[in-house]
Amino acid sequence: MDDRKEYWWVSHEAVIQPAEVGFVGGIPVSFRFIGMAGSIPAASAELIERLPAPPVPVMNTHATPSPQPQAQPQRRGSWLWFIGVLLLILVAQCSGPLFDMLK
């Protein structure tokens, strides 16, 4: 027999609530409303619409990750940034007199 639990919107006593539905062989057997204790028989409520499946964790929490060796910080472009900043400062400081000379 196929025993499983699914989450559905269930109508019970003119109220629609989310519930955990227990199935046996594809037939609903019991309802347990979310946030309430106890369950009710399946004959006293009606299934409305199935809720989406709960999210599954992406990473396995039981496996411990192996420590990775520390990578050295990337310094390849640091001189290029330094020269670029100096050039911008030079242009900002000299743009006024340079413009006056070109005029």
Secondary structure as UniProt FT lines:
FT   STRAND          3..12
FT   TURN            13..14
FT   STRAND          15..24
FT   TURN            25..26
FT   STRAND          27..33
FT   TURN            34..35
FT   STRAND          40..41
FT   HELIX           42..44
FT   STRAND          46..50
FT   TURN            76..77
FT   HELIX           78..102
//
